C-alpha cells in the first residue's frame, strides 16, 4: 500500500470513528458522567491514528520502531491511564502516582530523555541535576501534562495549544518529526468535530499528547544542536503553566483542595465575557507572540517572559473586574 493511499484510508477511518462517537461512547461509557453526554473519544481517535501510522512505518523502517519502542509502549500505557480515568473517574492523586511511576520506569529503560542539566541562557549558567534528574524529569512532564489538562475546558483550546506547540517546536532533521506529523493530522480532524461540540479530547488524549510533546522537546533540548535554553522552553509552555500555578495558589489561599477543579481558569474567565473564537484567539496569541518575537529578533528571554506575565495578569484583572461589575 502506498504512502498516500494508507493515509487517506487512516483519515477516513478516523472521520468514521468520530462520526460514530456517540454510539461508541454509549458502549464504552466514554463520556462525562456529571456534566453532559458528549463523547470523550477525541484522544482515542488520535491514539488509533497514531498507532496505525506507527504500524505502517514499521514496514518502511523497522530500525526506527525498535529505537522508539519504549516511547511507544510508555505513551500507550499513559494513554491507558487517561482512558480508564475517562471511564471510571480515578482519584487525581492515584492518576498522578501511576503516571509518575510509568515515566520513571521509562527513563530507567531509555535514559536518552533524562534532563541531566538545566541551562539558563540569561545567566550563562548550567545546573547539573545528577541523580535528581530521575525525579525532576517526570515532574516536569507531569507539570506540562497537568497544565494542559487544566486548559482543556472549552472547545478547541487544548487542540489549538498542541498545534501551536508543534509549530513552535518543529525543527528539520529531528528523529521524532514523524510523531508530530501524525499528531498534527489527527488534531486537525479532531478540532473539526470538537468545534461542532461532537467530541471532547478526554484525559486519554491530553496525557498521550503531552507525553509525546515532552519527549520531543527533551530530545531537542538534550540531543540536537539548537541551544534551547530553560528560559526558551518556559516561554513556550508558560501560559497554561502560570495559570495552573495561579489556580493552585488561589485555591490554597482560599483553603480549598488545590487538585479540585473550579471555573476560574483563564479560559473560563475569557469565555464569560467573550465568544469562543475570541477566547481561543487571545489564549493562542499570548502563547505565540513572545515566541515568534524570540525567533525573529534577539530579545532577552526574561524581558519577553516578564512582558507576557504582565499582559496575562492584566487581562485576568480586567476580566474579573468586568465579571464583578456585571453581577
Steps between C-alpha positions, in 0.01 A plus 500: 500500500644838400558786744210713366248215488584393855450847647181564305370171641611597855341845474171353376509246784555778754212705355278191515603441862420858603173499304389196700640621832157527660432131451853407605474707819180322602668158484829612658359760745744753352308814591486750784296345776379819669514785246368371168506193278736633233739212412853511642630323190733768362811355660408144403469600134835680510664197661354259241619723215846523657532123547389436141768740381763333717396155371537623142840649580609165642483349152698791357765540770514225760810649666315822586224308675752297699679818610171658612331188642524618863348836404208338318440249783511767772281738299248216458498426875459870578213512251348200681512682837312793346258266322414322826464835675257620231285195575540450876603848622808379692618703800735779397791403724472137387528610138800723571679220685432252218625747239811584702587131539451432127723792401761406761517142370519628141799718589672207666476306173570794267712764671539701178207705623631583845548871562851487644559873512316832484662767286403860584590721208452836671739402781724290277487234769440125487352316796601132510216286636686170559274232658217749558435489124303175553260694722499836323451371144170319581399806706556736205299269270216478753496880537452538125239225494305651789517856368355403161240281668388803700490709180267247335173660604356654185467353153813530291733635766713193569512404132615848399758504782650171380516622139670821616756297695570289191541817290739657752704186570529355149849480358633325194705182526375395845436128534152535646346733239288209380326509840411867447373422150257236629389717791438804279275319252291337772475828697363689198232234450426498873455879505244484218276278714591668829394846379167347403471373859488139377797371702737599782870420531477318833787433738620218274585743222646766729728250675608327179576819305667675796740210543593496130551878494714469814715231340545714189609811690732303733662336199541841339645640822738209569611370164454748218729797456236772548626695807156460652512656846277455804364852446399424141323181607320687778397769250329236283309328781453793739135603451332168596773448762466842663121469499533163675734652760262795550206269560691279743610804705150646488339176618751459782443861605125436508562177697373279218635177358759613239421192289125560495378666181314830480385749238766765556747387236624758252286356220192508728559868575534569128191308391278682751563833327596398147380248245687175439695630201645804675569304818715252309666776297607687816629179661689408182647849451640503854685177422611600151610863504807480732624183334468644150680817612765279659557319170507815286715738704752479779308595814586404854282205602429643845361819343258298287402283797440808718295675232286194438441452872395865521253464211365174642424638846370832365248311285396288800466811716269673251297186433436456873412868534254471212351188656444676835358806326244292308368323810 
